[in-house]
Amino acid sequence: MMKRQMKILFAGLGMLAFSALSAQAGEPIKDPYTPRVNGAPITLMKDNMVTQALGGRLMDLDLWVGEFVKYDDNIFNTKTNKESNKVMSTAAGFLMQAEQKDVWQLRMEGQIHRNDYLDNSKYSGFEGYFHSKGSVDFSPALSARLTANYDNYYDNMRNVEDIYAMHQFTVGTGVSVKPTPFFGVDVDYAYFGQRRDVSMLEYQDYDEHTVSLRPAFALSPNTVIYTKFDAGQAKPKINHYNTSQSYAGLVGVAWTYRDTAKVIAEAGYKYMHFDDNGTIKDTSKSKSSMTGHLRAEYGFTPDWTTGFDIAYAPAYGAVTSNSSDSNYIERLTSGLFLTYSPGEGRFKFEATPYFSHNAPSENVNYKEYGLGLGVSYVVTDWFNVNAGYRYSVTDYADQSSYDRNQITLGAALTF
């Protein structure tokens, strides 16, 4: 549940820089890569890039494969009569990064794992993802970028004894124009699609298109201020939710201090208009709300890093996987993270407490909070052992609340 927003929440702060005023393609790709299986992190003991002798090209390829076992004490998200299960997962993944200095860069990563439910094999299946992004610098003042992502995972509807697949697709493209070293403009288009495998959940299928304009101005090498304007449409596959049009604007600031501290702060306003083509009639024709986002990261020693992320914004009802009976949701998401990785990084510990609140105008009103813990230890450069724990509580206004414990142990080979 809520995997889309939690991925965004803990994706790290490497994406703070804005394209028009960020590093050119010739600089090394530094995005962190920590694959996880059922919450257990996997550590790759390698440098980011291997230099090739020809034409200044840089390339890196990381591969891993592992075996994991998970115990889940509430696989159907029920308040009473909980059903537990043990899950064996065989997983594999990769990261490929390549670039040519001052010309282009490319990053692709993927993961697939087979989940075998030992006590009830009918719930077994595959999960995975493929994420890619690339950019091209035509000149110091003009660049273009493209992203394409696919995510496939299983989740549960509350009080329903079954597990269903979710497929999500994201495609984005954009250009950045930087006429001066201090001013730049990004223009972007993004598509998001969501699909279920079973007809009874088709009401959650929808497509969303968004275009955005983002002028940015660098006050200093460490500080960027910007505005952003979005226009979008969300359209359901069947007429359950109403088609919506949305318009949003915000102002923001991004600040960095060396490699030690990073902060982003945004405040804005979002307006949504709903057509009258769906079966849900809970909202008026128009809804609007303030929006806000604050995110920070601080490395207070070379071994310890901490940070937080909190965001509030209205959203389309179908974004939740919990059968929302509302076209309009006001959503609060928040989380903390703490990582410890001493010395060469052979040992890694991470903790991620979180809280979220979905408050639609009718019916489904729920809160979710919990804690994730992960540990990884590199025995040799090609072999590490892993463990993860997740505790979550989902609290519904109609009293159908539940909690859930998940424990994972595993081992992985890295190449």
N, C-alpha and C positions, 0 to 999 in steps of 0.2 A: 504494500500500500504506500502511496505517496512517493514512489521511487523517483519519479521525474524531478520533483522539487528537491528531494534530499540529495540527489546527484549534484544539482546546481549548488545547493547550500554548502557542500563540503568539497567542491571541485578545486579549492585552493585559490590563492589570490594572484596567481601568475597571469590571469586575464585582466588585471586592472588596467593595463595600458590601453590607450585608445588608438585604433589603427592609424589614423591620420598623423598622430604625433608619437607613435611608438617606434621600436627598433626596426631597422630595415631587414630584409630577408637574409642579408649576408651575415648577420649575427647568429651565433649558435642557438638552436632550439633548447630551451631550458625548462619546459613544462615538466613537472614531476610525473613519474609513472610508478604507481604502486597498485598492481592488480590485486583483486580480492575475490575470494570464493566464500560465499556465505559469511562474510564479515571477517574472515581470516586473511591478513595481509601477506603478500609475497614480496621479498626483497631481492632486487637484482643488483649484484655487486659489479657494476661496470661503469666506465666513463660514458658520457653522453654521446660522444662522437668519435669515429675513427676516420682519420684523414686519408683520402685517396690521393694518389700522386698526380692524377690527371685533371687539369683545369680548375683546381681549387675546390673540387667537390668534396663534400663531407657526407658520410653515411654511417648509420648505426642500425643493427638488427638484433633484437633481443627475443628469445624464445623461451617458453617455460611449459612444463606439464606437471600435473600433480594429482594426488588422490586425497579425498577429504571425507570425513564422516561427520554428520550433524545430527544432534538430538533436538527435536522441536516438540514442546509440550502442549501445543494448541494449534494444530495445523489448519483448523477450520474457523479460527477466531470466534469462539463461542464463550459465553459467560459461564455456563454450566455444562456438565457432561463433556468435558474436554477430551479430545482424542490426540494422543501423542504418536510420534513416529520417528524412526531412524532413517536417515537419508545418506546414501553413498553417492559421492559426486566425483566423477573423473573429468578433469578440466585441463584445458590447454589454451595458450594465448600467445600473442606476439606484439611487439612494438617495432615499427620501422620509421626512422627519421632520416631525411636526406635534404641536402641543400647545395646550391652553388652560390658562392659569395656574391652579394649585391644583385642577384638575378632571380632566384626562386627558392622556395622551401616547401617541403612536403612532410606530413606526419600521418601515419596510419597505425591504428591499434585495434586489436580484436580479441575476443575471448569466447569460448564455447565450453559448456559443460553439460554432462548428462547426469541428471538427478534420478537415482533409483530408490524409491520408497520401499524399504525392506518389509514393512508390515502390510502394505497394500500397493501392489505394483501398478494398479490402474492410474495412479497419480504420477507415475514416472514420466519424464520427458526431458527435452533439451531447452536450455536457456543460453543466451549469449548476446553479444553486441559487436558492431563494427563501427568505428568512428574514424573519420578522415578529414583533414583540412590542408589547404595549400594556399600559397600566395605567390604572386609574380610582381616584381618591381620593374615597371617600364622605364622609370626615371626616378631621381630622388623626389620628384613632386607628384608622381602618379603610381599607384599600385592597385591590384585587384586581388580578391580572395574568394575561395569557395570552400564550403563545408558540406559533408554528407554523412549522416549518422543513421544507424538502425539499431534498435534495442528490442529484444524479445525476452520476456520474463513471465513468470506465473505468479498470480496473487489470488486472494480469497475474498469472496463476498461474505460479509458478516452473517453468521447463523445459516450459512448454506454449506452443506457437506460436499463440496467439490472444489477443485482448483482449476483456474482458467488462464489461458495464455493471453498476454497483452503484447501487441506489436505497435511500436512507435517509430515514426520516420521523421527525420529533420533534414531539410536542404536549405542552405543559405548561400547567398552570393552578394558581393558588394565591391565598391570602389572607394579609394581614399585619394583625396586631392590635398596637397600640402603646398600652397603657393609660397609660403614663407616658413622658416624654421619654427615660428611661434604660433602659426594658425593653420588649421586643417579642417576638412569636412569629410565625413563618412556618409555614404548613401548605401543602404542595405535592403535586401528583400529576404524574407524567411518564410518557409513553409513547415508546418507541423501537422502530421496525421496520426491518428490513433485508431487501431482496429482490434476487435475481439474475434476469437475463433468460432464462437457459438452464436446462433441467431437470437437466443434469449437476451444477449447482452449487446445487441446491435445499437441500442439507444445510446451507448457510450462511444460509438464510432463518430468521429468528426474530423474536419479539415480546417486549418487555420492559416490565413495568409496575412503577413505583416510587412509594411514598408516603413522605413525609418530614415530620418535625417539627423545628423549629429555634428554640429559645429563645435570645435574645441580650440581653446587658447591656452598656450603654455605661459604661465606666469614666471616660471623658473624651470631649470632642469628637473626639479623634483615635484612640481605642482602644476596640475592641469585643471582648468575649469571648463565646463561644457554645458550645453543644453541638448535635449533630445526630443524629437517629435515623432510619434508613431501613429499610424492608421492601420486598422486591421479588420478582418472579417472572420468569424467562426461559423461554420455551417455543419449541422449534423447530417449523418448519412440517411437517417429516417426522421420523420417529423415527431420527435419526442421533445427535445429541447427546441427553442426558437432560434433561428438564425440571428446573429448579433453583429453589429458594427461598433467598433471602438476607436476612440481618439484619445491620445495621451500626450502630455508634455511634462518635462522635468528639468531641473537644474542640478548639477552635481559638481563635485570636486574630488580629484584623486591626488594623493600625496604619498610619496615614498621617501624613506631615509636609508640611503645605502642599500644593503640587503637585509637590514634589520627590522624595519617597520614599514607597513603599507596600510593605507586607509582609503576607503571610498565612502562618500556620503551623498545621498540623492534625496530630493523631495519634489513631488509633483502632484498631478491631478489626472484622473482618468474618467472619461465619459463613455457609457455604453448604451446603445439603442437596440431594442429587440423588436423583430418582426412578429407577426401574429400567425405564424405558420406551424406552430408546434402544439402538442397536447398539454404542456405545462403552462398554466396561466397565472403563476404566482407573482410575477413581476409586472410593474407598470411598463410603459413603452420605453422609459429612460431610467437609468441609474447612474450615479456618479459618486466618486469618493476620492479623498486624498490618497497619495501613495508615498511610501518612504522606504529607504534602504540604507543600512549602515553595516559596513564590513571592515574588519581590521585584523592584522596579523603582526605578531611581534616575536622575534627571536631573542629572548632575554639572555641566553648563553648559546654557544655553538651547538650544544646538545639538546636544548629545550626550545620548543616553539609552541606558541598558543595563539588563539584568535577567536573571533566570534562573527556571526552573521545574523542579522535580523532584517526582515522585509515584511511590508504590509502593502497589499494591493487587491483590488477586485479582480475577479476572473470568471471565465465561462464555466457554467455548471458541470459540463461533461468532463472537465479535467480531473475530477475526483473519480477514483475507482470504487467508491463506497455508495453507489446508487443514489446520488443526490437527486432529490425531487425539486430542484430549484434551477432556474436559468442563470442565476446570479449568485456568486459566492464572494464574500470578503474574507481574504485569507491572510493569516499571520503565520510566518515561519521563522524559527530562530534556532540557533545552535551554537555550541562551543566546540573547540577542538584543542587537544593538547597532545603533542608528540614528543617522545624522548628517544634519541638515537645517538649514543655516545661513540666517541672515537671514530673508527672507520665505518660505522654504521651497520655492523654485523647484528646488533640487537636493536629492535625497534618496538616501541610501545606507543599506542595511540588510544585516546579516550574521546568520545564524541557524544556528550549529552545533548538532547534536543527537545523542542516543544513546538507544536503547531496547533492552530485553531482555524477550523472552517466554520464560517457563520453565514449560511445562506438566509434568504429572507423568509423561507418557510421550511418546515419539516426537519431535514437532516442538519443537525448542529452538533459538531463533535470536536473533541480535543484529542491530541495524541502527544505523548511524551515518553521519553525513554533514555537509555544509555547503551552505547556501543563500546566495546573494548576489543583491542586487537594486539597480538604479540607475534613477532617473527624473529627467528634466530638463524643466522647463516652459519651452518656447521662447516661447510667448505664453500668455495666460490661458486660451486654449481649445485649445492644441495642446501635447502633450509627447511626448518620445521615451523609450523604455524598454528595459531589458535585464535578463536574469536568467540565473543559472547555478546548477545543482544537481548536486552529486556525492554519491552514496550507495553504501554497501557493506552488503550483507546476508550475514551469516555464519551458516550452519546447522551444527549439531552433526554432521550426516551428511556434511559436506564439500561439499555442493552450494551453494557460496557464489558470489556474483557482485557486480560493481560496475557503476555506470551513470553516464554523464555526459549532462546535458541543458543546452543553451544556447538562449536565446530572445532575439530582437530584435524590436522593434515600435514602433508609433506610435499615438497615440490622440487623438481630438477630445473635448473636454469642454464641456458646456453648463450 
